[in-house]
């Protein structure tokens, strides 16, 4: 399966402003790029790439002020399979966990385990440890939180979501991550492209959030917002929570003028035409 991904995002800046951008696919997906990513700006500005402490591909840029358009477009090859289910994956004891997973047991900006630990153990303490417990967490969050795009807030935490019982995809998954950590399951935030492949069309298109847990010696994908295996996840960034995986961070005032995201299946013929157009 071939999937075209990309975006056009316009900002207006009243004054010169520096930015950190996390608008590339994750390095783990680099081998699946059929056409290379080209993060461009109009008017042109210097974009300097780097890899952050979580292994995400990022960039820093300086906008001289005024209106700026950021654009990226690429085609990736994907196996076309839904998220893998591993119902036998067991939960590790803390002493068994690899040291690099321990960070994902701790509280973070949007995931306050100290506020939700008692709640988590009351709700899920009797559920068998491992895959079943994570799935029970996803079911609970999916069924008790209402998706409300108009209620999106950049400062809503997992505890706020638990109290408000509403939010967007990142809020659903922050709450699920927090419950998992409370139960001793390493959980990390993930974001990227997720199109409407094999599911009903749900406009408008946006970047999506999901999460990953460490069970049975490896990381597994879960999604409390959708709560069904999905096709076509294209990872962009991971971290403790959304604070570590913000796709754009601006160090100054700005106005978002345009936000167009695309991720959809394309034919082999369209891939051939795209390669010819780029001299491939």
Secondary structure in CASP SS format (residue, H / E / C, confidence):
PFRMAT SS
TARGET T0000
AUTHOR 0000-0000-0000
METHOD secondary structure of the structure
MODEL  1
X C 1.00
X E 1.00
X E 1.00
X E 1.00
X E 1.00
X E 1.00
X E 1.00
X E 1.00
X E 1.00
X E 1.00
X E 1.00
X E 1.00
X E 1.00
X C 1.00
X C 1.00
X C 1.00
X E 1.00
X E 1.00
X E 1.00
X E 1.00
X E 1.00
X C 1.00
X C 1.00
X C 1.00
X C 1.00
X C 1.00
X H 1.00
X H 1.00
X H 1.00
X H 1.00
X H 1.00
X H 1.00
X E 1.00
X E 1.00
X E 1.00
X C 1.00
X C 1.00
X C 1.00
X C 1.00
X E 1.00
X E 1.00
X E 1.00
X C 1.00
X C 1.00
X C 1.00
X C 1.00
X E 1.00
X E 1.00
X E 1.00
X E 1.00
X E 1.00
X C 1.00
X C 1.00
X C 1.00
X C 1.00
X C 1.00
X E 1.00
X E 1.00
X E 1.00
X E 1.00
X E 1.00
X E 1.00
X E 1.00
X C 1.00
X C 1.00
X E 1.00
X E 1.00
X E 1.00
X E 1.00
X E 1.00
X E 1.00
X E 1.00
X E 1.00
X E 1.00
X E 1.00
X E 1.00
X E 1.00
X C 1.00
X C 1.00
X C 1.00
X C 1.00
X C 1.00
X C 1.00
X C 1.00
X C 1.00
X C 1.00
X C 1.00
X C 1.00
X C 1.00
X C 1.00
X C 1.00
X C 1.00
X C 1.00
X H 1.00
X H 1.00
X H 1.00
X C 1.00
X C 1.00
X H 1.00
X H 1.00
X H 1.00
X H 1.00
X H 1.00
X H 1.00
X H 1.00
X C 1.00
X C 1.00
X E 1.00
X C 1.00
X C 1.00
X E 1.00
X C 1.00
X H 1.00
X H 1.00
X H 1.00
X H 1.00
X H 1.00
X H 1.00
X H 1.00
X H 1.00
X H 1.00
X H 1.00
X H 1.00
X H 1.00
X C 1.00
X C 1.00
X C 1.00
X C 1.00
X C 1.00
X C 1.00
X H 1.00
X H 1.00
X H 1.00
X H 1.00
X H 1.00
X H 1.00
X H 1.00
X H 1.00
X H 1.00
X H 1.00
X H 1.00
X H 1.00
X H 1.00
X H 1.00
X C 1.00
X E 1.00
X E 1.00
X C 1.00
X H 1.00
X H 1.00
X H 1.00
X C 1.00
X C 1.00
X C 1.00
X C 1.00
X C 1.00
X C 1.00
X H 1.00
X H 1.00
X H 1.00
X H 1.00
X H 1.00
X H 1.00
X H 1.00
X C 1.00
X E 1.00
X E 1.00
X C 1.00
X H 1.00
X H 1.00
X H 1.00
X H 1.00
X H 1.00
X H 1.00
X H 1.00
X H 1.00
X H 1.00
X H 1.00
X H 1.00
X H 1.00
X H 1.00
X H 1.00
X C 1.00
X C 1.00
X C 1.00
X C 1.00
X E 1.00
X E 1.00
X E 1.00
X E 1.00
X E 1.00
X E 1.00
X E 1.00
X E 1.00
X C 1.00
X C 1.00
X C 1.00
X C 1.00
X C 1.00
X C 1.00
X C 1.00
X C 1.00
X C 1.00
X C 1.00
X C 1.00
X C 1.00
X C 1.00
X E 1.00
X E 1.00
X E 1.00
X E 1.00
X E 1.00
X E 1.00
X E 1.00
X E 1.00
X C 1.00
X C 1.00
X E 1.00
X E 1.00
X E 1.00
X E 1.00
X E 1.00
X C 1.00
X C 1.00
X C 1.00
X C 1.00
X C 1.00
X C 1.00
X C 1.00
X C 1.00
X C 1.00
X C 1.00
X E 1.00
X E 1.00
X E 1.00
X E 1.00
X E 1.00
X E 1.00
X E 1.00
X C 1.00
X C 1.00
X H 1.00
X H 1.00
X H 1.00
X C 1.00
X C 1.00
X C 1.00
X E 1.00
X E 1.00
X E 1.00
X C 1.00
X C 1.00
X C 1.00
X C 1.00
X E 1.00
X E 1.00
X E 1.00
X E 1.00
X E 1.00
X E 1.00
X E 1.00
X E 1.00
X E 1.00
X E 1.00
X E 1.00
X E 1.00
X C 1.00
X H 1.00
X H 1.00
X H 1.00
X H 1.00
X H 1.00
X H 1.00
X H 1.00
X H 1.00
X H 1.00
X H 1.00
X C 1.00
X C 1.00
X C 1.00
END
